[in-house]
Every structure is written in structure tokens, then in C-alpha cells.
Amino acid sequence: MRKPGCNEENVQMSDVLCDFCMQEWTDDRPMVEGHQGSCVCGQCLSAAYRSMVLTEVPVPDAPAKCILCLEMRSEPTWSHQPDGPRACRRCVRQSAAVLQKATEFGWRKPEA
């Protein structure tokens, strides 16, 4: 997500926020962008990965909308806060693969 009022013609790192924890993008906080400017930082991505990929999570009773792919998903989702935006397991896996390939950040998928 972008900070309200940022110049869309000249977006700076500090204008980009993680949709889950609302922290700014910095050299120490890598980000992965989803659809329509949604973002997840490396810290939130690590928490989501541990929660949904490394552990068995039951399939929810009702689908939830993923902020990263904008789809209603009938699979486990993760949120930083109970009523906050949600990320589906598929997007968490894909985002983790993308961020791990970007070697300049040194981010690694969490291990069991």
C-alpha cells in the first residue's frame, strides 16, 4: 500500500507500506508487491509462512479475500491482526519464493 498523499509519479521507498504491519519499506525491510500495490514485508511474510506453510492449518468454513491476489480463496489465510487484511497460502508461498530469489535482501524461507 502507499502512504496517503504520496506522489504516484515519484514513489519513494518510504511511501510504500506493508499492508499487514503498516511499516515502511527500508533497506532492512524488504517487500513483495501483490496486485494493485498491495505489499507484504519480509517480517510479515516470515510469520505467515511459519503459520500456514510449516504447520497444518485447517481449511476455513468460508472463503476469504486475499489482499495480494484479490481473489476469494477457500484455503487458509493469514493476517497480522484478527480483522486485518488477509494473505492466502498460495500467495504466501509465491511471495516467499520471489523474496528468496532476490539475493540482495538475504531473506530466507523459514524452516521447521
C-alpha positions as CSV (number, residue, x, y, z in Angstrom):
1,M,0.0,0.0,0.0
2,R,1.1,3.6,-0.4
3,K,1.0,6.3,2.2
4,P,-1.9,8.6,1.7
5,G,-0.9,11.7,-0.3
6,C,2.3,10.2,-1.8
7,N,3.3,11.4,-5.2
8,E,2.3,8.5,-7.5
9,E,4.6,9.9,-10.2
10,N,7.6,9.7,-7.9
11,V,7.0,7.0,-5.3
12,Q,9.8,6.7,-2.8
13,M,10.7,3.6,-0.6
14,S,9.3,5.4,2.5
15,D,6.0,5.9,0.6
16,V,5.4,2.1,0.5
17,L,3.9,0.4,3.5
18,C,3.3,-3.3,4.4
19,D,-0.4,-3.9,4.2
20,F,-0.2,-6.1,7.3
21,C,2.0,-4.3,9.8
22,M,2.0,-0.8,8.2
23,Q,5.8,-0.4,8.4
24,E,7.7,1.5,5.7
25,W,9.8,-0.2,3.1
26,T,13.5,0.2,4.0
27,D,16.8,-1.4,3.1
28,D,16.4,-3.6,6.2
29,R,12.7,-4.4,5.5
30,P,12.3,-6.0,2.0
31,M,8.9,-6.0,0.4
32,V,7.0,-8.1,-2.1
33,E,4.2,-6.4,-4.1
34,G,0.9,-8.1,-4.9
35,H,-1.8,-6.8,-7.2
36,Q,-2.8,-3.1,-7.2
37,G,0.0,-2.0,-5.0
38,S,-0.6,-4.3,-2.0
39,C,2.7,-5.3,-0.2
40,V,3.9,-7.7,2.4
41,C,7.2,-7.1,4.2
42,G,9.7,-9.8,4.9
43,Q,8.9,-10.0,8.6
44,C,5.2,-10.5,8.0
45,L,5.9,-12.9,5.2
46,S,8.1,-15.0,7.6
47,A,5.3,-15.1,10.2
48,A,2.7,-16.0,7.5
49,Y,5.0,-18.7,6.1
50,R,5.6,-20.3,9.5
51,S,1.9,-20.1,10.3
52,M,0.5,-21.6,7.1
53,V,3.2,-23.5,5.2
54,L,5.2,-25.1,8.0
55,T,2.2,-26.1,10.1
56,E,-1.1,-27.9,9.3
57,V,-3.8,-25.3,9.1
58,P,-7.5,-26.3,8.7
59,V,-9.4,-25.1,5.6
60,P,-11.8,-22.4,6.7
61,D,-15.5,-22.7,6.7
62,A,-15.9,-19.7,4.4
63,P,-13.7,-18.2,1.7
64,A,-11.7,-15.1,2.4
65,K,-10.4,-12.4,0.1
66,C,-6.6,-12.3,-0.3
67,I,-5.2,-8.7,-0.5
68,L,-2.3,-9.9,-2.6
69,C,-4.1,-11.7,-5.4
70,L,-7.5,-10.1,-4.8
71,E,-9.3,-13.5,-5.1
72,M,-11.8,-15.1,-2.7
73,R,-9.8,-18.2,-1.6
74,S,-11.2,-21.4,0.0
75,E,-7.8,-22.1,1.7
76,P,-6.1,-21.0,4.9
77,T,-5.3,-17.3,5.1
78,W,-3.1,-15.3,7.4
79,S,-3.4,-11.9,8.9
80,H,-1.3,-9.8,11.3
81,Q,-4.5,-8.7,13.1
82,P,-7.8,-10.6,13.6
83,D,-9.8,-8.2,11.4
84,G,-6.9,-7.1,9.2
85,P,-6.2,-7.8,5.5
86,R,-5.6,-11.5,4.7
87,A,-3.0,-13.3,2.6
88,C,-3.8,-16.8,1.1
89,R,-1.4,-19.7,1.4
90,R,-0.7,-19.7,-2.4
91,C,0.4,-16.0,-2.3
92,V,2.5,-16.6,0.8
93,R,4.3,-19.4,-1.0
94,Q,4.8,-17.4,-4.2
95,S,5.9,-14.3,-2.3
96,A,8.4,-16.3,-0.3
97,A,9.9,-17.8,-3.5
98,V,10.2,-14.4,-5.0
99,L,11.8,-12.8,-2.0
100,Q,14.2,-15.6,-1.5
101,K,15.4,-15.3,-5.2
102,A,16.2,-11.6,-4.6
103,T,19.6,-12.4,-3.1
104,E,20.4,-8.8,-2.3
105,F,18.0,-8.9,0.6
106,G,19.4,-12.1,2.2
107,W,15.8,-13.2,3.1
108,R,15.3,-16.9,3.5
109,K,12.2,-19.0,3.9
110,P,11.7,-20.0,7.5
111,E,12.5,-23.7,8.3
112,A,10.7,-26.1,10.6
